[in-house]
C-alpha cells in the first residue's frame, strides 16, 4: 500500500513537470487500488486481533497498522486532489503571464513531501524509532516551505487579480502536499509508539533517545 502511494506521488510530480493530462488521469484512477488494499489490511488486522489476541508490542503493531493504512488511504486521496487541480489548470490553457510565475517553491514542496513519506515508510519497515523521530523535524520544514509559498502566492493574487483562479489552484495543490507530509508524519509517530511505547502525538520536542 505504501509502495502504491509512493509511486503515485512520484508520478504526480512528473505529471506536474510535464503538464501531462494522461498521466494525471491515470494516477486518479489508481486511487481505487489504494482503497482495495486498505480493506485487505483492515480485514487481516481484524482477523489477527480476533484469532491470535496479540499483546504488548504485537498489539501495538496491529493497531498501528490499522492507523497507518488509514493515513496511506488519505495520502492517496490528497494525491488525487493534486492531480485533479493539475488537470483543471492544464485544461485552462496556456497563459503567458502565469507561465512566468516562479513555481520553484511548489516543486520543492513536492520533493520535500516525497522525502517525508519515503522516510516514514522506511522507518516503518525497519521499525526504527530514531528514523521516525527525524521525520518530525522534516515535517516542520515542509510546514515552513508551505507558509513561504502561501505568502508568495497571496501577494501574487494581490498584484495579478486576473490570475486569481489559476493561482488558487496552485495554492490548493500546495496545501494537499503539506497534508501528505502531515499524514506521513502521523505514521512516523505510530512507529515511535510501536517501538518505544511512547505516544508523541500533539507533543513538542519529544523525540526518542537513539538506542533507547
C-alpha positions in Angstrom: 0.0 0.0 0.0 2.9 2.3 0.8 4.5 1.4 -2.5 1.4 2.3 -4.4 1.0 5.8 -2.9 4.8 6.4 -3.1 4.8 5.8 -6.8 1.6 7.8 -7.2 3.3 10.9 -5.6 6.4 10.5 -7.8 4.2 10.2 -10.9 2.2 13.3 -9.8 5.4 15.3 -9.7 6.2 14.0 -13.2 2.7 15.0 -14.4 3.2 18.4 -12.9 6.6 18.9 -14.6 5.4 17.8 -18.0 1.8 19.1 -17.8 0.7 15.5 -18.7 -3.1 15.2 -18.6 -2.9 11.5 -19.4 -0.6 10.7 -16.6 -2.6 12.8 -14.1 -5.8 11.0 -15.1 -4.1 7.6 -14.8 -3.0 8.5 -11.2 -6.5 9.5 -10.3 -7.8 6.0 -11.4 -5.1 4.3 -9.3 -6.8 5.5 -6.1 -9.2 2.5 -6.4 -6.1 0.3 -5.9 -5.3 2.1 -2.6 -8.8 1.6 -1.4 -8.8 -2.1 -2.1 -5.5 -2.7 -0.3 -6.8 -0.7 2.7 -9.7 -3.0 3.0 -7.4 -6.0 2.9 -5.2 -4.6 5.6 -8.2 -3.9 7.8 -9.6 -7.4 7.3 -6.3 -9.0 8.1 -5.7 -6.9 11.2 -9.2 -7.7 12.5 -8.5 -11.5 12.0 -5.3 -11.2 13.9 -7.0 -9.4 16.8 -9.8 -11.9 16.9 -7.9 -15.1 16.5 -4.5 -14.5 17.9 -5.2 -11.9 20.6 -1.8 -10.2 20.4 -0.4 -8.5 23.5 2.1 -5.7 24.3 4.3 -4.7 21.3 2.4 -7.1 18.9 -0.9 -5.4 19.8 0.6 -2.0 19.3 1.9 -3.1 15.9 -1.5 -4.3 14.7 -3.3 -1.2 16.0 -0.6 0.9 14.4 -1.1 -0.9 11.0 -4.7 0.0 11.1 -3.9 3.7 11.7 -1.2 3.8 9.1 -3.4 2.2 6.4 -5.9 5.0 7.0 -3.2 7.6 6.7 -2.0 6.0 3.5 -5.5 6.0 2.1 -5.8 9.7 2.9 -2.4 10.3 1.2 -3.8 8.6 -1.9 -6.8 11.0 -1.7 -4.6 14.0 -1.4 -2.5 12.9 -4.4 -5.8 12.6 -6.4 -6.7 16.1 -5.3 -3.3 17.4 -6.6 -3.9 15.7 -10.0 -7.4 17.0 -10.3 -6.2 20.5 -9.8 -3.4 19.9 -12.2 -5.9 18.7 -14.8 -8.1 21.8 -14.3 -5.1 24.1 -14.5 -3.8 22.4 -17.7 -7.3 22.5 -19.3 -7.4 26.2 -18.8 -4.8 26.5 -21.4 -1.5 28.5 -21.6 -1.3 31.9 -20.1 1.9 33.8 -20.9 1.7 35.9 -17.7 1.0 32.9 -15.5 3.8 30.9 -17.1 6.3 33.5 -16.0 5.5 32.9 -12.3 8.2 31.1 -10.5 6.9 27.7 -9.3 10.2 26.5 -7.7 8.5 26.6 -4.2 5.8 24.2 -5.4 8.4 21.9 -6.9 10.4 22.0 -3.7 7.3 21.2 -1.7 6.6 18.1 -4.0 10.2 16.8 -3.3 10.0 17.5 0.4 6.7 15.7 0.8 8.1 12.8 -1.2 11.1 12.7 1.2 8.9 12.7 4.3 6.7 9.9 3.0 9.6 7.7 1.8 11.5 8.1 5.1 8.3 7.4 7.1 7.7 4.2 5.1 11.4 3.2 5.7 11.1 3.8 9.4 8.0 1.5 9.5 9.7 -1.2 7.5 12.8 -1.1 9.8 10.8 -0.2 12.9 13.4 2.4 13.7 12.2 5.0 16.2 15.3 7.0 15.6 14.4 7.4 11.9 10.8 8.1 12.8 11.9 10.8 15.2 13.9 12.6 12.5 10.7 12.8 10.3 9.1 15.1 12.9 11.8 17.7 12.2 11.4 17.2 8.4 7.7 17.9 8.7 8.4 21.3 10.3 10.5 22.2 7.2 7.6 21.2 5.0 5.3 23.5 7.0 7.8 26.3 6.7 8.1 25.9 3.0 4.3 25.9 2.6 4.0 29.1 4.6 6.6 30.7 2.3 4.7 29.6 -0.8 1.4 30.6 0.6 2.5 34.2 1.3 4.2 34.5 -2.0 1.2 33.4 -4.0 -1.2 35.6 -1.9 1.0 38.5 -2.9 0.8 37.4 -6.5 -3.0 37.4 -6.3 -3.0 41.0 -5.0 -0.7 42.1 -7.8 -2.3 40.0 -10.5 -6.0 39.7 -9.8 -6.7 38.4 -13.3 -4.7 35.2 -12.4 -6.6 34.6 -9.2 -8.3 31.3 -10.4 -5.0 29.9 -11.7 -3.0 30.9 -8.6 -5.7 29.4 -6.2 -5.3 26.0 -7.9 -1.6 26.1 -7.2 -2.3 27.1 -3.6 -4.7 24.1 -3.3 -2.0 21.8 -4.7 0.5 23.1 -2.1 -2.0 22.5 0.7 -2.6 18.9 -0.4 1.2 18.3 -0.5 1.5 19.8 3.0 -1.2 17.4 4.2 0.6 14.5 2.6 3.6 15.2 4.8 1.3 15.5 7.8 -0.2 12.1 7.2 3.3 10.6 6.7 4.4 12.2 10.0 1.3 10.6 11.6 2.6 7.1 10.9 6.1 8.0 11.8 4.7 8.9 15.2 3.0 5.5 15.3 6.3 3.8 14.7 7.7 5.5 17.8 4.6 4.2 19.6 5.2 0.6 18.5 8.9 0.6 19.3 9.1 2.8 22.4 5.6 2.6 23.7 5.6 6.4 23.7 2.7 8.5 22.3 4.3 11.6 20.9 1.2 12.9 19.1 0.4 16.6 19.9 3.7 16.9 21.8 6.6 19.2 21.0 10.3 18.3 21.3 9.7 14.7 22.4 12.0 12.5 20.4 13.1 9.0 21.3 16.7 8.7 22.5 18.8 6.8 19.9 19.4 3.3 21.1 16.9 3.5 23.9 
